[in-house]
Amino acid sequence: MLGGRLADVAGRRRVPVVGFVVFGVAGLVGGLAQEPGQLIAARAVQGAGAAALAPVALALIAVNYAEGTARSHALGLWGASGAVGGTARRAVPAVTNGRSLSGSSPCEADYCTCI
């Protein structure tokens, strides 16, 4: 709710841009972190950037699409993108590291045999 209120006060165009910049810079800082504390701080700042983005994105959809089918479709795509992102967050590292989605290695999984 803070991100939505911030958008009302500072503007619906400025807040997403600042949120994207904060999120991106914090991601870069996190990628370059040398200590665990630096990574934790960068992730916290990334969360603040994302918290500014999410309500503004939803508000922009609600304002820019007429009530009815177009808005429903846009909101469905917005929700689906969140679901895909949440799934990819778990699946992509598992696949690239050679592990199953449950966290076990492919050889330990019940459905997989190793050669």
N, CA, C and O of each residue as an XYZ file, in Angstrom:
460
protein
N       0.816     -1.186      0.000
C       0.000      0.000      0.000
C       0.862      1.252      0.000
O       0.455      2.298     -0.505
N       2.044      1.138      0.565
C       2.943      2.293      0.590
C       3.367      2.680     -0.830
O       3.466      3.863     -1.154
N       3.616      1.671     -1.673
C       3.994      1.957     -3.063
C       2.882      2.648     -3.817
O       3.140      3.550     -4.614
N       1.630      2.233     -3.575
C       0.492      2.885     -4.222
C       0.328      4.321     -3.771
O       0.061      5.210     -4.579
N       0.488      4.543     -2.478
C       0.379      5.912     -1.957
C       1.522      6.769     -2.484
O       1.326      7.937     -2.818
N       2.695      6.197     -2.556
C       3.841      6.923     -3.111
C       3.580      7.323     -4.554
O       3.944      8.422     -4.972
N       2.953      6.438     -5.313
C       2.619      6.756     -6.706
C       1.588      7.868     -6.779
O       1.650      8.704     -7.681
N       0.636      7.897     -5.844
C      -0.345      8.978     -5.825
C       0.313     10.325     -5.553
O      -0.080     11.343     -6.121
N       1.312     10.323     -4.683
C       1.974     11.574     -4.302
C       3.038     11.981     -5.325
O       3.071     13.133     -5.756
N       3.902     11.047     -5.714
C       5.037     11.387     -6.572
C       4.750     11.240     -8.065
O       5.470     11.800     -8.892
N       3.717     10.501     -8.409
C       3.374     10.344     -9.815
C       3.495      8.908    -10.276
O       4.414      8.184     -9.895
N       2.536      8.511    -11.114
C       2.498      7.124    -11.576
C       3.548      6.818    -12.629
O       3.761      5.650    -12.957
N       4.190      7.804    -13.152
C       5.272      7.544    -14.109
C       6.627      7.530    -13.422
O       7.503      6.750    -13.796
N       6.804      8.368    -12.442
C       8.091      8.486    -11.770
C       8.379      7.288    -10.872
O       9.502      6.786    -10.862
N       7.394      6.825    -10.124
C       7.611      5.741     -9.159
C       8.052      4.440     -9.828
O       8.990      3.814     -9.334
N       7.428      3.996    -10.931
C       7.928      2.765    -11.553
C       9.351      2.896    -12.092
O      10.142      1.956    -12.006
N       9.668      4.051    -12.641
C      11.027      4.243    -13.162
C      12.039      4.173    -12.020
O      13.062      3.498    -12.132
N      11.754      4.864    -10.934
C      12.646      4.826     -9.773
C      12.713      3.408     -9.205
O      13.784      2.943     -8.815
N      11.563      2.721     -9.159
C      11.538      1.342     -8.670
C      12.400      0.417     -9.515
O      13.137     -0.411     -8.979
N      12.308      0.558    -10.853
C      13.141     -0.247    -11.751
C      14.618      0.045    -11.531
O      15.432     -0.877    -11.480
N      14.969      1.314    -11.401
C      16.369      1.690    -11.214
C      16.894      1.141     -9.886
O      17.985      0.573     -9.829
N      16.107      1.317     -8.818
C      16.517      0.810     -7.506
C      16.683     -0.705     -7.559
O      17.668     -1.243     -7.053
N      15.722     -1.391     -8.170
C      15.784     -2.839     -8.270
C      17.011     -3.280     -9.064
O      17.713     -4.204     -8.654
N      17.274     -2.632    -10.190
C      18.415     -3.000    -11.026
C      19.750     -2.726    -10.376
O      20.647     -3.569    -10.415
N      19.892     -1.558     -9.778
C      21.159     -1.211     -9.122
C      21.402     -2.134     -7.930
O      22.529     -2.574     -7.702
N      20.352     -2.426     -7.174
C      20.506     -3.340     -6.035
C      20.864     -4.743     -6.511
O      21.625     -5.445     -5.845
N      20.327     -5.157     -7.649
C      20.701     -6.453     -8.212
C      22.168     -6.494     -8.609
O      22.850     -7.495     -8.389
N      22.648     -5.413     -9.190
C      24.058     -5.318     -9.558
C      24.943     -5.351     -8.314
O      25.951     -6.056     -8.275
N      24.555     -4.582     -7.305
C      25.319     -4.560     -6.053
C      25.311     -5.955     -5.420
O      26.337     -6.414     -4.917
N      24.166     -6.623     -5.444
C      24.099     -7.973     -4.899
C      24.980     -8.941     -5.663
O      25.600     -9.825     -5.071
N      25.036     -8.778     -6.973
C      25.890     -9.637     -7.785
C      27.366     -9.415     -7.535
O      28.176    -10.325     -7.713
N      27.714     -8.220     -7.126
C      29.117     -7.887     -6.854
C      29.479     -7.999     -5.372
O      30.612     -7.705     -4.991
N      28.542     -8.415     -4.545
C      28.757     -8.476     -3.097
C      29.900     -9.420     -2.753
O      30.039    -10.496     -3.335
N      30.705     -8.997     -1.805
C      31.834     -9.791     -1.339
C      31.561    -10.443      0.013
O      32.215    -11.419      0.379
N      30.616     -9.914      0.737
C      30.296    -10.406      2.075
C      28.813    -10.746      2.149
O      28.018    -10.138      1.432
N      28.418    -11.685      2.981
C      26.996    -12.026      3.115
C      26.129    -10.835      3.523
O      24.994    -10.712      3.062
N      26.641     -9.978      4.364
C      25.886     -8.798      4.793
C      25.572     -7.861      3.645
O      24.494     -7.270      3.592
N      26.509     -7.727      2.732
C      26.284     -6.892      1.558
C      25.181     -7.469      0.684
O      24.342     -6.732      0.166
N      25.183     -8.776      0.521
C      24.155     -9.434     -0.276
C      22.780     -9.282      0.378
O      21.793     -9.010     -0.306
N      22.717     -9.455      1.673
C      21.440     -9.313      2.390
C      20.920     -7.889      2.261
O      19.730     -7.682      2.023
N      21.803     -6.906      2.417
C      21.388     -5.510      2.282
C      20.909     -5.215      0.858
O      19.906     -4.526      0.668
N      21.620     -5.733     -0.129
C      21.219     -5.513     -1.523
C      19.863     -6.141     -1.796
O      19.038     -5.544     -2.486
N      19.617     -7.340     -1.265
C      18.321     -7.988     -1.458
C      17.202     -7.213     -0.771
O      16.081     -7.166     -1.278
N      17.496     -6.606      0.378
C      16.489     -5.792      1.064
C      16.136     -4.562      0.229
O      14.966     -4.194      0.120
N      17.138     -3.937     -0.349
C      16.892     -2.773     -1.211
C      16.149     -3.201     -2.471
O      15.281     -2.476     -2.956
N      16.485     -4.374     -3.003
C      15.761     -4.902     -4.158
C      14.287     -5.095     -3.813
O      13.413     -4.790     -4.624
N      14.015     -5.591     -2.635
C      12.632     -5.760     -2.186
C      11.892     -4.443     -2.107
O      10.708     -4.376     -2.436
N      12.575     -3.389     -1.675
C      11.955     -2.066     -1.624
C      11.619     -1.572     -3.029
O      10.560     -0.983     -3.245
N      12.514     -1.811     -3.980
C      12.240     -1.429     -5.363
C      11.055     -2.181     -5.930
O      10.204     -1.597     -6.602
N      10.997     -3.484     -5.660
C       9.872     -4.297     -6.128
C       8.572     -3.885     -5.451
O       7.513     -3.902     -6.077
N       8.646     -3.518     -4.186
C       7.451     -3.080     -3.461
C       6.901     -1.781     -4.028
O       5.699     -1.530     -3.945
N       7.751     -0.966     -4.594
C       7.282      0.254     -5.241
C       6.666     -0.052     -6.601
O       5.759      0.654     -7.041
N       7.148     -1.091     -7.267
C       6.674     -1.418     -8.612
C       5.322     -2.119     -8.647
O       4.464     -1.752     -9.450
N       5.119     -3.095     -7.814
C       3.947     -3.973     -7.918
C       2.609     -3.231     -7.835
O       1.772     -3.422     -8.717
N       2.370     -2.408     -6.834
C       1.060     -1.749     -6.783
C       0.857     -0.742     -7.906
O      -0.269     -0.535     -8.358
N       1.935     -0.117     -8.358
C       1.817      0.856     -9.444
C       1.473      0.138    -10.744
O       0.666      0.630    -11.532
N       2.083     -1.026    -10.970
C       1.771     -1.794    -12.177
C       0.299     -2.195    -12.186
O      -0.373     -2.093    -13.212
N      -0.186     -2.639    -11.063
C      -1.594     -3.018    -10.974
C      -2.508     -1.811    -11.172
O      -3.533     -1.912    -11.846
N      -2.143     -0.684    -10.594
C      -2.947      0.532    -10.766
C      -2.943      1.013    -12.212
O      -3.968      1.471    -12.717
N      -1.797      0.911    -12.880
C      -1.736      1.325    -14.282
C      -2.616      0.449    -15.160
O      -3.239      0.940    -16.102
N      -2.672     -0.832    -14.863
C      -3.565     -1.718    -15.621
C      -5.016     -1.320    -15.381
O      -5.807     -1.232    -16.320
N      -5.356     -1.081    -14.127
C      -6.738     -0.732    -13.796
C      -7.160      0.590    -14.423
O      -8.320      0.749    -14.803
N      -6.248      1.529    -14.536
C      -6.577      2.851    -15.077
C      -6.584      2.853    -16.605
O      -7.440      3.496    -17.213
N      -5.650      2.149    -17.231
C      -5.470      2.241    -18.680
C      -6.341      1.304    -19.497
O      -6.430      1.466    -20.714
N      -6.978      0.343    -18.877
C      -7.855     -0.581    -19.607
C      -9.293     -0.355    -19.191
O      -9.606     -0.232    -18.007
N     -10.158     -0.304    -20.185
C     -11.581     -0.108    -19.921
C     -12.130     -1.318    -19.180
O     -11.674     -2.447    -19.362
N     -13.118     -1.048    -18.344
C     -13.735     -2.115    -17.577
C     -14.362     -3.134    -18.523
O     -15.006     -2.767    -19.506
N     -14.172     -4.394    -18.224
C     -14.728     -5.446    -19.071
C     -13.675     -6.433    -19.493
O     -12.749     -6.738    -18.741
N     -13.820     -6.929    -20.697
C     -12.959     -8.001    -21.193
C     -11.498     -7.583    -21.291
O     -10.611     -8.354    -20.924
N     -11.237     -6.390    -21.774
C      -9.850     -5.934    -21.948
C      -9.131     -5.869    -20.600
O      -7.993     -6.323    -20.480
N      -9.786     -5.311    -19.596
C      -9.163     -5.213    -18.274
C      -8.982     -6.598    -17.672
O      -7.944     -6.885    -17.075
N      -9.974     -7.450    -17.821
C      -9.868     -8.811    -17.282
C      -8.708     -9.564    -17.920
O      -7.969    -10.279    -17.243
N      -8.559     -9.397    -19.221
C      -7.462    -10.043    -19.933
C      -6.116     -9.513    -19.443
O      -5.194    -10.291    -19.200
N      -6.001     -8.202    -19.301
C      -4.750     -7.593    -18.838
C      -4.415     -8.030    -17.414
O      -3.259     -8.326    -17.113
N      -5.415     -8.071    -16.540
C      -5.172     -8.508    -15.167
C      -4.803     -9.987    -15.116
O      -3.981    -10.398    -14.297
N      -5.411    -10.785    -15.989
C      -5.047    -12.198    -16.066
C      -3.613    -12.393    -16.495
O      -2.904    -13.233    -15.941
N      -3.175    -11.620    -17.483
C      -1.781    -11.705    -17.931
C      -0.821    -11.240    -16.841
O       0.258    -11.808    -16.674
N      -1.215    -10.206    -16.099
C      -0.386     -9.707    -15.001
C      -0.235    -10.784    -13.927
O       0.863    -11.021    -13.425
N      -1.329    -11.423    -13.585
C      -1.271    -12.497    -12.595
C      -0.493    -13.704    -13.083
O       0.266    -14.312    -12.328
N      -0.684    -14.051    -14.352
C       0.035    -15.193    -14.923
C       1.536    -14.934    -14.978
O       2.331    -15.851    -14.768
N       1.923    -13.712    -15.255
C       3.356    -13.409    -15.294
C       3.979    -13.582    -13.919
O       5.125    -14.017    -13.808
N       3.237    -13.245    -12.873
C       3.734    -13.481    -11.514
C       3.872    -14.961    -11.210
O       4.833    -15.384    -10.568
N       2.911    -15.747    -11.673
C       2.974    -17.193    -11.455
C       4.142    -17.812    -12.214
O       4.848    -18.668    -11.682
N       4.344    -17.383    -13.451
C       5.458    -17.903    -14.248
C       6.784    -17.504    -13.608
O       7.716    -18.305    -13.541
N       6.861    -16.272    -13.143
C       8.092    -15.823    -12.479
C       8.380    -16.607    -11.212
O       9.529    -16.960    -10.944
N       7.347    -16.881    -10.432
C       7.536    -17.666     -9.217
C       7.974    -19.087     -9.505
O       8.796    -19.649     -8.782
N       7.431    -19.664    -10.551
C       7.814    -21.021    -10.937
C       9.236    -21.033    -11.491
O      10.027    -21.914    -11.155
N       9.556    -20.071    -12.329
C      10.889    -20.008    -12.923
C      11.957    -19.782    -11.853
O      13.080    -20.271    -11.972
N      11.596    -19.040    -10.813
C      12.547    -18.788     -9.730
C      13.019    -20.093     -9.094
O      14.155    -20.191     -8.630
N      12.154    -21.078     -9.076
C      12.490    -22.380     -8.491
C      13.032    -23.359     -9.545
O      13.953    -24.126     -9.266
N      12.462    -23.328    -10.742
C      12.788    -24.338    -11.746
C      14.108    -24.075    -12.456
O      14.878    -25.011    -12.671
N      14.390    -22.843    -12.823
C      15.588    -22.557    -13.624
C      16.870    -22.914    -12.876
O      17.719    -23.596    -13.449
N      17.053    -22.491    -11.634
C      18.287    -22.913    -10.942
C      18.362    -24.420    -10.739
O      19.449    -24.996    -10.794
N      17.224    -25.067    -10.506
C      17.229    -26.516    -10.314
C      17.690    -27.225    -11.575
O      18.488    -28.160    -11.512
N      17.191    -26.784    -12.709
C      17.558    -27.422    -13.979
C      19.007    -27.126    -14.333
O      19.733    -28.023    -14.761
N      19.435    -25.892    -14.163
C      20.801    -25.538    -14.546
C      21.843    -26.143    -13.611
O      22.998    -26.313    -14.004
N      21.452    -26.471    -12.381
C      22.387    -27.092    -11.445
C      22.271    -28.608    -11.426
O      22.933    -29.268    -10.625
N      21.436    -29.172    -12.298
C      21.307    -30.609    -12.388
C      20.586    -31.233    -11.209
O      20.905    -32.350    -10.805
N      19.614    -30.520    -10.654
C      18.862    -31.037     -9.521
C      17.388    -31.079     -9.894
O      16.943    -30.373    -10.800
N      16.645    -31.903     -9.195
C      15.208    -31.949     -9.436
C      14.544    -30.784     -8.708
O      15.186    -30.110     -7.902
N      13.288    -30.547     -8.979
C      12.580    -29.443     -8.337
C      12.403    -29.661     -6.849
O      12.177    -28.700     -6.114
N      12.499    -30.899     -6.385
C      12.372    -31.172     -4.952
C      13.669    -30.883     -4.214
O      13.703    -30.918     -2.984
N      14.729    -30.598     -4.947
C      16.000    -30.270     -4.327
C      16.991    -31.423     -4.322
O      18.149    -31.229     -3.951
N      16.570    -32.615     -4.722
C      17.482    -33.753     -4.750
C      18.190    -33.798     -6.102
O      17.727    -33.207     -7.078
N      19.301    -34.498     -6.144
C      20.003    -34.631     -7.418
C      19.232    -35.594     -8.303
O      18.425    -36.371     -7.793
N      19.453    -35.572     -9.618
C      18.701    -36.463    -10.511
C      18.857    -37.929    -10.148
O      17.924    -38.705    -10.352
N      19.991    -38.329     -9.622
C      20.201    -39.730     -9.276
C      19.381    -40.149     -8.062
O      19.076    -41.332     -7.909
N      19.023    -39.214     -7.204
C      18.263    -39.528     -6.008
C      16.762    -39.527     -6.253
O      16.001    -40.043     -5.434
N      16.329    -38.960     -7.360
C      14.895    -38.848     -7.620
C      14.312    -40.221     -7.955
O      14.982    -41.038     -8.587
N      13.090    -40.479     -7.544
C      12.441    -41.775     -7.751
C      12.171    -42.056     -9.219
O      12.197    -43.212     -9.643
N      11.919    -41.044     -9.977
C      11.493    -41.222    -11.361
C      12.650    -41.205    -12.356
O      12.422    -41.342    -13.558
N      13.855    -41.045    -11.895
C      14.989    -40.871    -12.798
C      16.056    -41.929    -12.517
O      16.316    -42.259    -11.360
N      16.655    -42.447    -13.545
C      17.763    -43.388    -13.379
C      19.027    -42.762    -13.926
O      19.000    -42.007    -14.898
N      20.104    -43.082    -13.300
C      21.396    -42.540    -13.740
C      22.175    -43.607    -14.485
O      22.139    -44.788    -14.141
N      22.863    -43.172    -15.487
C      23.671    -44.105    -16.283
C      25.128    -43.842    -16.002
O      25.995    -44.511    -16.563
